Amino acid sequence: MSNKYQLVEAGCTVCNAAVKEITKILDENKLEVITLTPGDARVESYEAKGLKSVPALVSPEGEVMHINFGADISALKLSTSNA
């Protein structure tokens, strides 16, 4: 388990705004920004932790706090019909 907060985002406008604001209030030594992209192998592991949308902040204890709605986690999965 990481000892840092993880700010999980996808690069959208809402996510970029969240990154900007959260980095103002959390020390960079206590924050790791995770950028998920469509088809990213980490999507399923974050979904298993309870992530439903991005941006979201995951505490070192594993608590998921959804900040604002930028994108549903399903938008980051590859569609089998597009593969």
Steps between C-alpha positions, in 0.01 A plus 500: 500500500629844405558761769390770257162623388437404139317750282361288218412694187466461125622827355156652436417862580332409829796280596751771416314746723495245784874439467566874508291552816603186692869568440450836669382337824697176520878495529658343192679252728160369607337490155542285193308595186387194304389562143286222355453473126249291303606138519745563785570174684455678836133588437369168630707516818372848581146390419544211745601756766166676446588763241189585299610818327794733462630719645517328836730507798606169655631526856799300623248281684316426173198726547372635166370857493337605175575868447294600200362319199737512205461152353345170598755226559335297223616763247858395578442133417562376149183386330526144375312608186779751425787259566 
